[in-house]
Amino acid sequence: QFQGKYSEALDALASSEYFYRLVKPVPPESDLCEVINRQAEISIKFGKPESALIPTLKWIKRKRANSDWHDEARGLKLLVEAQIELHHVLDAENAIKNILDIYRFMLSDEEKKKKLKNRRYGIENAKEILTFIRNAANKIHGSKYEIEASSLLEKIEDL
């Protein structure tokens, strides 16, 4: 339209965007993150952890911005798994520390414990993630993280 060749280009573009949204709407935020999670899991299982890093990092940032601790912890678990596969020990240790911080924060008072219990799959995912972190810390020789993960796991099992 700026060059004068297509007089109704912006109108055509707007109508095509409208039509595209009717045919294929943008998925909700939670579904989009779930897809990214599944793709990252598959990439790691097929031995391509580097392809899981970038989308997972974007997902973690988005969840952190929304204060969604549950999905952030799930993303960090995938990140640790990918970083261990790539032998990025320091990055994996940092992600492990972040996961432990999340669950330490969630177990810090009764109101947060209630949120953890009431979150769909909150307790189950917490147990799975902390068990994974305990084993991952053992692999990378992070004994202090292994001990902390075990103690947090015990606290969650007592809920």
Number of C-alpha atoms within 10 A of each C-alpha: 10 8 6 8 8 10 11 10 13 12 11 12 11 11 12 12 12 12 12 12 11 10 9 8 10 11 10 8 10 11 11 12 21 14 12 18 20 13 16 25 20 15 17 21 12 9 12 16 22 16 15 23 21 13 18 25 16 14 22 22 14 16 20 15 11 10 11 12 19 22 21 23 26 19 29 23 24 23 28 25 23 26 22 19 16 14 12 13 18 12 14 25 21 13 22 27 17 16 26 20 13 15 23 16 13 19 19 10 10 10 10 14 18 13 13 21 14 11 13 11 12 14 19 13 16 21 19 13 21 26 17 18 27 22 17 21 24 15 13 17 13 16 13 12 21 22 14 18 27 18 15 19 20 13 13 20 12 7 11
